[in-house]
Amino acid sequence: MGVAVAWLLGELDKKYNVTEKVVAALDEISNNIENTVKAKKNELIEATENTLSSMAETVIDYAIDRIQKIIINTARHTLNNLPIQKL
């Protein structure tokens, strides 16, 4: 009985190409998954780069602001301590 069922399934597979269709569908699913993973990986890399760039800009802006304040405070201190006669 088992041999007959196996033979019948083999003949049906030859006629309808079920195995080839299943393999092709599995290959397509695999490729879609791989492409989706690659796309998500690239999105994550881009988001990380944007975040790091934004953080770097913030740090640079802060450093420039602090340097400006230090220069202004140093100039005020120096000018206030110059021995200039006040009128």
C-alpha positions in Angstrom: 0.0 0.0 0.0 2.8 2.4 1.0 4.6 1.7 -2.3 1.5 2.4 -4.3 0.9 5.7 -2.5 4.5 6.8 -3.0 4.3 5.9 -6.7 1.0 7.8 -7.1 2.4 10.9 -5.3 5.5 10.7 -7.5 3.3 10.6 -10.6 1.2 13.5 -9.4 4.4 15.5 -8.6 5.7 14.8 -12.2 2.4 16.0 -13.7 1.8 19.1 -11.5 5.4 20.0 -10.5 4.5 20.4 -6.9 8.0 20.0 -5.6 9.4 22.6 -8.0 6.7 25.0 -7.1 7.3 24.5 -3.4 11.0 24.9 -3.7 10.5 28.1 -5.8 8.1 29.5 -3.3 10.6 28.8 -0.4 13.4 30.4 -2.4 11.3 33.5 -3.0 10.4 33.7 0.7 14.0 33.3 1.6 15.1 36.1 -0.8 12.3 38.4 0.5 13.4 37.8 4.1 17.1 38.5 3.2 16.2 41.7 1.4 14.0 42.9 4.3 16.8 42.2 6.8 19.3 44.1 4.6 16.9 47.0 4.2 16.3 47.2 8.0 20.0 46.9 8.7 20.7 49.9 6.4 17.9 51.9 8.0 19.4 51.2 11.4 22.9 52.2 10.2 21.5 55.4 8.7 19.5 56.3 11.8 22.6 55.7 14.0 24.7 57.8 11.8 22.1 60.6 11.9 21.9 60.4 15.7 25.7 60.5 16.1 25.9 63.4 13.7 23.2 65.3 15.6 25.0 64.6 18.9 28.3 65.8 17.5 26.7 69.0 16.2 25.2 69.6 19.7 28.6 69.1 21.4 30.3 71.3 18.9 27.7 74.1 19.3 28.1 73.8 23.1 31.9 74.0 22.8 31.7 77.1 20.6 29.2 78.8 23.0 31.5 78.0 26.0 34.6 79.3 24.2 32.8 82.5 23.2 31.8 83.1 26.9 35.3 82.4 28.1 36.8 84.9 25.6 34.2 87.5 26.5 34.7 87.1 30.2 38.5 87.2 29.8 38.3 90.3 27.7 36.0 92.0 30.3 38.3 91.0 33.2 41.4 92.3 31.3 39.7 95.6 30.3 38.5 96.1 33.9 42.0 95.7 35.3 43.8 98.0 32.8 45.3 101.0 34.6 43.3 103.5 32.6 42.4 106.7 34.3 38.7 107.1 34.5 37.2 110.5 33.6 
